[in-house]
Amino acid sequence: MVILARESRPMTIRQLREQLDRGEVTSRALCEAAFARIDDAAGEGARTFTELDRTGALAAADAADTQRRAGYVASAIAGMPVSVKDLFDVAGSTTRAGSVVLDGAAPATADATIIGRLRRAGAVIVGKTNMTEFAYSGLGINPHFGTPLAPYDRATGRVPGGSSSGAAVSVADGMVVAAIGTDTGGSVRIPAAFCGIVGFKPTAARVPLTGAYPLSFTLDSIGPLARSVACCATLDAILAGEAPPALDVPPVRRWRFLAPVNYVRGGLDATVEAAFAAGLASVRAAGAQVDEIPLPAFERLPVLPNGATITGAEAYWSHRELLAGAQARYDPQIARRILRGATITAAEYIEMLLARRAYISAFHAQSEGYDALLWPTVAIVPPPVRALEADDDAYASANALILRNTSTVNALDGCALSLPLAGAGGAPAGLMVVGRNGEDARLLRIGAAVEAVLR
């Protein structure tokens, strides 16, 4: 059977395209292999996807094969199976955003902007992936559709990271070549780190949010999860409506990095600390300058003492009417988080927006002269699902710590990659490469250089 992996390792877009171009495989065969993996009763497919489109996917695969035989290839992703998070509108399908609250909603009448761009690029969309309800947690737990497990230590059953949980598992398990998620506080990068793959959060304004169910209209962004930085760069260009990137990769010694020692380095578990130290050592050994010093801007993060956040205020605004009539159908953990936004005053909200401005200004001043910043994507390895489901305090504590390092980038309106690091005993960790607002193309080049020395 044709598979999406070689020697048990899922393949990159480039590897699959070479096989397609040489006629060693067809898009239909790739699509059938994707569904075979999803349907495997011993795998995570049933918890990873909330909806499949077998008929549409096979038709798209056949069309890609016909076009390829005629000498036309729409893009680098043409004819390859991808997944999309269950908060993007797909014409004819109900957008549920990982919730049962929206089961009775009318089907979408049009594709989200990014769905249309994927289709025009020839991507084969096999289905919608599971997620934290309404994208409001970094853990990936979903009581409605089940929780897909991280690849690491499945005997224990560990969280995949959220909110783009199914997106990451679909890539890590070779069900698809790439996935599209969203990132408001780390929802692409956290599951990428927990599942041992690459995740890219672009500058928020880079990819249109039209047709994506909102969490925070200020902080939401749309990004890819895949096997390599080059894969993410290919998908990012498609999502942004740009020409395919020429991802030349200068040697990593060309770049100067800042690795802050405060805030994002606190509370690291031993596995993450060791893996991150080894990652920095590899970057240094390749000739790059890495300065490990404090970044005072981290002390100015726009969070008020009462726990109010920009996301909290905007999430409550979006959900206030739905919660009023259907709170009992929400995941209690998610409803509790959203309802906190009801106590945020207009003055507090404006204060947070102004604090964010000051934070961004301070960050830019203090990071001047550096090409990018490096810090651990998540402070800990994925915790067991059962322990968090059974204890509300443990859930809240783990969620806050898991979101801490990634959410700093959303507050900055920056861009960031999470690159996989190998921890002790196969435990996953992530190294985050962070860039400033609008420096997405440059950051992808830098990230590819770092990736090359980590492998």
URTA-V164615 format. One record per residue. RES is the residue in one small letter. D_CENTER is the distance of its C-alpha to the mean C-alpha in Angstrom with 2 decimals. Layout:
BEGIN
res	d_center
RES	D_CENTER
RES	D_CENTER
END
This chain:
BEGIN
res	d_center
m	29.69
v	27.26
i	23.91
l	20.52
a	21.13
r	23.86
e	25.35
s	22.73
r	19.86
p	17.57
m	18.46
t	16.96
i	17.46
r	20.46
q	22.04
l	21.87
r	23.20
e	26.06
q	26.96
l	26.94
d	29.03
r	31.47
g	31.89
e	30.95
v	28.59
t	28.14
s	25.24
r	26.92
a	27.02
l	23.30
c	22.68
e	25.21
a	23.71
a	20.29
f	22.14
a	24.23
r	21.34
i	19.91
d	23.50
d	24.27
a	25.62
a	24.94
g	21.19
e	18.23
g	18.32
a	20.10
r	17.52
t	14.46
f	15.72
t	17.41
e	19.10
l	20.19
d	22.04
r	24.29
t	26.94
g	24.84
a	22.77
l	26.00
a	27.67
a	24.95
a	25.20
d	28.98
a	28.88
a	26.81
d	29.37
t	32.23
q	30.93
r	30.34
r	33.90
a	35.14
g	33.57
y	30.74
v	27.06
a	24.89
s	22.09
a	20.57
i	18.39
a	21.51
g	22.38
m	19.27
p	17.47
v	13.95
s	12.29
v	11.07
k	9.83
d	13.08
l	13.24
f	14.14
d	17.90
v	19.42
a	23.17
g	25.24
s	22.56
t	22.11
t	18.79
r	18.47
a	15.12
g	15.38
s	18.86
v	22.47
v	23.66
l	23.01
d	24.62
g	27.66
a	26.06
a	27.21
p	25.18
a	23.45
t	26.05
a	23.85
d	20.54
a	17.81
t	18.08
i	15.05
i	16.45
g	19.74
r	18.50
l	16.92
r	20.24
r	22.32
a	20.59
g	21.73
a	18.49
v	19.38
i	17.26
v	18.08
g	16.72
k	14.41
t	12.11
n	12.66
m	10.88
t	12.31
e	15.18
f	14.68
a	11.20
y	13.37
s	12.58
g	10.40
l	12.27
g	11.36
i	15.12
n	16.57
p	20.41
h	20.90
f	19.32
g	19.01
t	16.27
p	14.92
l	15.65
a	13.93
p	15.87
y	17.67
d	20.90
r	20.75
a	24.36
t	23.42
g	20.33
r	17.44
v	14.43
p	11.18
g	9.17
g	7.99
s	7.88
s	5.75
s	8.31
g	10.11
a	7.57
a	7.18
v	10.91
s	11.95
v	11.12
a	12.40
d	15.46
g	16.29
m	16.36
v	14.75
v	14.32
a	10.90
a	8.56
i	7.42
g	5.17
t	5.95
d	5.90
t	9.48
g	9.90
g	6.86
s	4.88
v	1.29
r	4.50
i	6.64
p	6.16
a	6.03
a	9.08
f	10.63
c	10.63
g	11.86
i	9.79
v	8.40
g	5.12
f	6.42
k	6.80
p	10.20
t	13.21
a	13.08
a	16.14
r	15.15
v	13.87
p	16.06
l	15.02
t	18.10
g	17.77
a	14.56
y	15.55
p	15.43
l	14.66
s	15.69
f	17.08
t	17.33
l	13.84
d	11.53
s	9.61
i	8.10
g	6.19
p	6.25
l	5.66
a	9.31
r	12.29
s	13.16
v	12.90
a	15.41
c	13.40
c	10.55
a	13.56
t	15.15
l	12.51
d	12.04
a	15.84
i	16.12
l	13.84
a	15.83
g	19.05
e	20.16
a	22.13
p	20.66
p	20.19
a	22.77
l	20.67
d	23.66
v	22.87
p	25.52
p	26.24
v	24.34
r	27.73
r	27.64
w	25.08
r	25.67
f	23.11
l	23.21
a	21.97
p	22.67
v	24.55
n	24.46
y	22.06
v	18.90
r	21.21
g	22.86
g	22.71
l	21.05
d	22.03
a	24.17
t	21.78
v	19.06
e	21.91
a	23.56
a	20.58
f	19.67
a	23.41
a	23.69
g	20.84
l	22.69
a	25.90
s	24.71
v	23.77
r	27.16
a	29.01
a	27.87
g	29.62
a	27.05
q	28.07
v	25.95
d	27.35
e	26.58
i	27.84
p	27.07
l	25.21
p	27.22
a	24.83
f	22.65
e	25.60
r	25.31
l	21.97
p	22.46
v	22.86
l	26.30
p	28.31
n	28.18
g	24.40
a	23.93
t	20.79
i	19.89
t	17.21
g	19.94
a	22.50
e	20.55
a	19.17
y	22.79
w	24.11
s	21.96
h	22.86
r	26.39
e	28.26
l	26.22
l	26.48
a	30.19
g	30.87
a	28.36
q	27.26
a	28.63
r	26.14
y	23.04
d	21.42
p	23.68
q	21.01
i	19.12
a	22.47
r	23.61
r	20.76
i	21.20
l	24.97
r	24.92
g	24.28
a	27.72
t	29.44
i	27.97
t	30.72
a	30.60
a	31.93
e	29.20
y	26.49
i	28.22
e	28.65
m	24.91
l	24.35
l	27.16
a	25.93
r	22.59
r	24.72
a	26.71
y	23.75
i	22.37
s	25.93
a	26.53
f	23.39
h	24.34
a	27.90
q	27.15
s	24.73
e	27.08
g	28.12
y	24.94
d	22.71
a	19.51
l	18.77
l	17.65
w	16.79
p	15.19
t	11.51
v	12.80
a	16.55
i	17.08
v	16.43
p	15.25
p	18.22
p	20.14
v	19.38
r	23.08
a	23.74
l	21.27
e	22.44
a	26.00
d	25.88
d	24.70
d	25.21
a	23.24
y	20.30
a	20.53
s	21.08
a	18.21
n	15.77
a	17.21
l	17.10
i	13.56
l	12.39
r	15.11
n	13.95
t	10.61
s	12.33
t	15.00
v	13.12
n	12.55
a	16.22
l	17.13
d	15.56
g	14.56
c	12.04
a	10.42
l	9.34
s	8.82
l	11.56
p	12.87
l	16.17
a	18.72
g	20.22
a	23.58
g	24.18
g	20.95
a	18.82
p	15.32
a	14.46
g	12.34
l	13.88
m	12.30
v	14.00
v	14.41
g	16.23
r	18.09
n	17.80
g	18.31
e	18.31
d	15.30
a	17.54
r	19.22
l	16.22
l	15.06
r	18.66
i	18.76
g	15.59
a	17.24
a	20.38
v	18.90
e	17.24
a	20.75
v	22.44
l	20.10
r	20.78
END
